[in-house]
Amino acid sequence: RTSHQKTKDTLSMSGPPEKKPILHTYPGNFNCVKINVVAGIVGQELISPASFKMGEDNKSKDFLKMNPMGKVPVLEIPGKGSIFESNAIAWYLAATKREAGLLGQNALQEAQIKQWLDFTSNELVPPAITWIAPILGFRAFDETAHTAAVASVKKIFDSLNNVFLKRTYLVGDRLTLADIGLASS
């Protein structure tokens, strides 16, 4: 949850506004969907500065101390440190309330969750972005790249359909970070 989605059920790291984790990103960043879903499940309120300016704020010295590449999202945990990369941020938030079960029930399930997060980030997201970015006006249309991306996404969805013919969730018998990561991508 971001600061504009306040509720009374905030737990763990919640406190006065200056102590709540700050999610540095631009509005509408799809990589933050999984972060906000996990934050909601574990009851963690996040502050997202509405004034964040991509291309400016992420190039400041203070920001580059949190992520030397200047990329978003970054979760700043006041007085403790920061985390960059959306999967790492979502994992951290899930780990603050392990009883929610988002990280699985044992070491094998944790590894399988990481496996599916990597699969989503490395196999699905790149061709999906290649397919969707020109539609959204983020890059020029390239017919060859578009055709390859569509074929790749279809192949991935066929594989996922086969997985879901046998089970409801990617890992175990309940919702985990693997499902959230896939669904939000």
C-alpha positions in Angstrom: 0.0 0.0 0.0 1.1 3.5 -0.7 0.4 6.4 1.5 -2.7 7.3 -0.4 -4.1 3.8 0.5 -3.9 4.0 4.3 -5.6 1.5 6.4 -5.7 0.7 10.1 -4.1 -2.7 9.8 -0.5 -1.7 9.3 2.0 -3.9 11.2 5.7 -4.6 11.6 7.6 -1.6 10.2 4.7 0.9 10.4 5.0 3.8 12.7 5.2 7.6 12.4 5.5 8.7 8.7 9.2 9.4 9.0 9.8 5.8 10.0 7.7 4.0 7.4 9.5 2.5 4.4 9.7 4.8 1.4 9.1 3.2 -2.1 11.0 5.4 -4.6 9.5 5.0 -8.0 7.4 6.8 -10.7 3.6 6.5 -10.8 2.4 3.4 -12.7 5.6 1.4 -12.5 4.4 -2.1 -13.2 7.3 -3.5 -11.2 5.7 -2.1 -8.1 2.5 -4.0 -8.4 3.9 -7.1 -6.7 5.5 -4.9 -4.1 2.2 -3.2 -3.2 0.3 -6.5 -3.3 2.8 -8.1 -0.8 2.8 -5.0 1.3 -1.0 -5.2 1.5 -1.0 -8.9 2.5 1.6 -8.4 5.2 0.0 -5.2 6.4 2.9 -2.9 5.6 2.1 0.7 4.7 4.6 2.2 2.2 5.2 5.8 1.5 5.6 6.7 -2.2 6.6 10.3 -2.7 4.2 11.8 -5.2 6.8 14.3 -6.2 9.3 11.7 -7.5 10.7 12.7 -10.9 12.2 9.9 -13.0 15.3 11.2 -14.8 16.0 13.7 -12.0 15.5 12.3 -8.5 17.0 8.9 -9.5 20.2 10.7 -10.6 20.8 12.5 -7.3 23.8 11.6 -5.1 21.5 10.4 -2.3 19.5 8.1 -4.7 22.7 6.7 -6.3 23.8 5.7 -2.8 20.7 3.5 -2.6 21.0 2.1 -6.1 24.2 2.9 -8.0 22.5 2.2 -11.3 19.9 4.9 -10.7 17.0 2.5 -11.4 13.6 2.2 -9.7 12.1 0.9 -7.6 14.1 1.3 -4.4 12.7 0.7 -0.9 14.3 2.9 1.7 14.0 1.6 5.2 14.7 4.6 7.4 17.6 4.0 9.8 18.3 0.6 8.4 19.2 0.7 4.7 17.7 0.3 1.3 16.9 -2.5 -1.2 16.6 -2.2 -5.0 15.1 -4.6 -7.6 11.4 -5.3 -7.3 11.8 -9.1 -6.6 14.2 -8.4 -3.7 11.9 -5.7 -2.3 8.8 -8.0 -2.5 10.8 -10.8 -0.9 12.0 -8.6 1.9 8.4 -7.5 2.6 7.1 -11.1 2.6 9.9 -12.0 5.0 8.8 -9.4 7.5 5.7 -11.6 8.1 6.7 -15.2 7.3 3.5 -16.5 8.8 1.6 -15.1 5.8 3.1 -18.0 3.9 4.2 -16.0 0.8 7.7 -17.5 0.9 6.6 -21.1 1.1 6.7 -23.7 3.9 10.3 -25.1 3.5 13.6 -24.6 1.7 12.5 -26.4 -1.4 9.4 -24.2 -1.8 11.5 -21.1 -1.2 13.8 -22.2 -4.0 10.9 -22.9 -6.2 9.4 -19.5 -5.5 12.8 -17.9 -6.5 12.8 -20.1 -9.6 9.4 -18.8 -10.7 10.3 -15.2 -9.9 13.4 -15.6 -12.1 11.4 -17.3 -14.8 8.9 -14.4 -14.8 11.6 -11.8 -14.8 13.9 -13.4 -17.4 11.5 -15.4 -19.7 8.2 -13.5 -19.7 8.9 -9.9 -19.0 11.4 -9.1 -21.7 9.3 -10.4 -24.7 6.1 -8.9 -23.1 7.8 -5.5 -22.9 9.0 -5.9 -26.5 5.4 -6.6 -27.5 3.7 -4.0 -25.4 6.1 -1.0 -25.3 5.4 0.1 -28.9 1.6 -0.1 -28.2 2.1 2.2 -25.2 4.3 4.5 -27.2 7.5 3.8 -25.2 9.5 2.7 -28.2 9.3 2.4 -32.0 7.5 -0.5 -33.5 9.8 -3.2 -35.0 7.9 -5.9 -36.9 10.7 -8.5 -36.6 11.0 -7.9 -32.8 7.2 -7.8 -32.4 6.7 -11.1 -34.2 9.4 -12.9 -32.2 8.1 -11.4 -28.9 4.5 -12.5 -29.6 5.7 -16.0 -30.4 7.8 -16.1 -27.3 4.9 -14.9 -25.0 2.5 -17.4 -26.6 5.0 -20.3 -26.0 5.4 -19.2 -22.4 1.7 -19.0 -21.8 1.3 -22.5 -23.4 3.9 -23.8 -20.9 2.1 -22.0 -18.0 -1.2 -23.4 -19.1 0.3 -26.9 -18.9 1.5 -26.1 -15.4 -1.9 -24.9 -14.3 -3.7 -27.9 -15.7 -2.0 -29.9 -12.8 -2.2 -27.4 -10.0 -3.8 -24.1 -8.9 -0.7 -22.4 -7.6 2.9 -22.3 -8.9 4.3 -23.6 -5.6 2.5 -25.6 -3.0 -1.1 -25.4 -2.3 -1.5 -21.7 -1.5 -0.8 -18.3 -2.8 3.0 -17.4 -2.7 5.2 -14.7 -4.0 5.7 -16.8 -7.2 2.0 -16.4 -8.1 2.0 -12.7 -7.2 5.1 -12.1 -9.3 3.7 -13.9 -12.3 0.2 -12.3 -12.1 1.6 -8.8 -11.7 3.9 -9.1 -14.7 
